[in-house]
Amino acid sequence: MKNGRIVWGVASLAAALLLSACAGAGNDEAAPKENNATREENTHNAGHGEMNHSGSGDIPAGLEEAKQPSYPVGSKVIIHADHMPGMNGAEATVSGAFDTTVYTVTYTPTTGGPPVKNHKWVIHEEIENAGDEPFQPGDEVVLNADHMKGMKGAKAVIDSAQPTTVYMVDYIDTETGEQVTNHKWVTEDELSPVK
């Protein structure tokens, strides 16, 4: 009788440990997924989810270099924009200056997920079938830009349009210390000279 209770007790204890280990493993796996999903949604709402910090330096066809930019290539500037973490307040070097029309856009990523609202910036030359005339707020377009995962080929609505000089910049991320090269795009009013 005692042996039966001992065996039953050991079996119960083993089953309880096995179940708690399974439950713990399940929770450990679920928690990061939930956190990542929440983080991704929050980042998308901020307008820069999974943004490609560094770029190739390739310029869209038809984009013209600025003839007299306020910040010529090689200029040292301070960035006053928070398109992504680690950008605002960073010291940067201008690696390109171009005259174009910049847009903020709202689009739904081709990879799924919630809409990205007021994404800054997409330039005229990064929109499919862009003609000579700039788009207007409310126009529906297809994006050729690939600044973010799920952006290229996405349908978008123009939120705002502004003719200006846009800059491609190299900077050190103020949060990670990583070098970001050929970041596209910042506008003239998002920069100030290094003093």
N, C-alpha and C positions, 0 to 999 in steps of 0.2 A: 504494500500500500504506500509506504514511504517512498519507495523507488518510483512509483507511478506519479506521485506528487512532484518529486524532484524533476523527473523527465518532463512532466507537463509544465512545470515552472521554468525550466531551461528553454523549452520550446516556445513558451509565451514570451520570455525575455528576448529570445532570438528574433521572433516575429516582430516584436515591438521595435527592436533596434533596426531591423530591415526596413520596416515601414517608415520609421523616422528618417532613415538615411535616404530612402526614395523620395520622401516628401521634401527633405532638405535639398536634394539634387534638383528636384523639379522647381523649387522656389529660386534656387541660385540661377537656373537657366532662364526662368521667366523674368526675374528682376532686371537683368541687363537689357533684355529686349524691350521691356516696358520703358525703362529709362532712356534707351536710345530712341525709341519712338517719340517719347515726350520731348526729348532734346531736339530731335529732327523737326518736330512740328513747331516748337518754339523758334528754332532757327529759321524755318521757312517763313513764319509770321514776321520775323525780323527782316526778312528780305534777302538773306544771304546764305541760305542753307547749302552746305556742301559746295561752297564757292571755290573755284580754282584760283588760289591766291596768285600763283605765278603763271605767266603765260609764255607762249612760244616766241612772242615778238613779231609773229606774222601779222600783216596788216590786211584788212579786208580790201578787196578790189574796189578801186574808185575813190578810196580815201586819200585826200590831199593833205600834204604837210602844210602846217600853218606858215604863212609868209613872215609874219612879225609877231610871234607869240610873246606874251608877257614873261613866260619862263622858257627860254630856249633850251634845247637838249644840253644836258650837263649841269643845269641850274640846280642848286640845293634849295629845297622847299620843306615846309612843314605841312602835313596833311591834316585837314580839319573835316574829316568825314568818317563815319562809322559804318561803312558798308559791311564790315566784318570785324570781329574782335581783333585787337592788336593793331589797328590801323590809325585810329584817331590820335593825333599828337606825334606820330612817327616822323622822323626826318627822312626825306626821300631825295632821290636824284631823278630828274626828268630824263626819260629815255626816248620820248617821242612826243610831238605836239602836232595836232591836226585840227583843221577847221571842218565842222560838220554840224548836224543837228543831233542833240542827245534827247533820249526819251526815258521816262519812267514808264514801266509796263506792268500789267498784272497778267499772269499766265498760269495755266495748270501744267505741271511737269508731265512730260510724256511717260515718265516712270511711275506716275500715280502720286497720290498724296494731295494735301490741300493746296488751293491756289496760293501762289506767291504774289503778294500785293506790293505795288509801287517799287519794283526792283530798279535800283540805280546801278549802272546806266546801260542802255543799249543805244548804239549809234545807228544813224540812218543806213549806213552801208552793211549793217548786220541784220537787216530785215529783207526777207525774201521778196523779190520783184519790186525793190525800191526804185522808184523813178527819180526824176530831177526834183520834183516838188516834195517838201516835207510832209509827213503824216500829221494829222490833227488829233487832239484828244477825242477819244471815242472810236477811232478807226480800229478795225480788226485786222491783225496782221499775223504772219508766221515768222518766227524767229530763226535766224541762221547763227546767232551767237551761241557759244557753248561755255559761258562763264560758270554755269552751274549744271550739275547732273540733271538731266531731263529737260534742259532748256532748248537745245537744238531741235527744230522741227515743231516746237510747241506753238499752239495758237495763243495769241495775246491780244490785249486791248491796250491802246496807247492811253496813258494817264496824263502825261504832260509832254510838251515838246519845247525845245529851246535851242536856237542857233548859238553856238559858242565854240571856243577852243577846248578840245579834250586832250588830256595828257595820259601817257603811259609812264609809269614810275617804277623805280626800284626802291625798296625800303626794308628796314629791319622790323619785324613784327614786335611790338612793344610787350606782348604777353609771352611769346615763346622764344624770342631772340633769333628766330629763323629769318634767313634772307628771302625776300619775295622779289622776284624779277619780272619785269614787263607786265605789271598789273594794269589791267584795262577795266575801267577808265576812271579818271577823276576830272572834274571840271575846274575851270580857272578859279571860280569863287570858293572852291574847297581847298585852295592852296594859299600859302603865304610864304614870303621869302625867309630864309634862315637869317637871323640877325647876329 
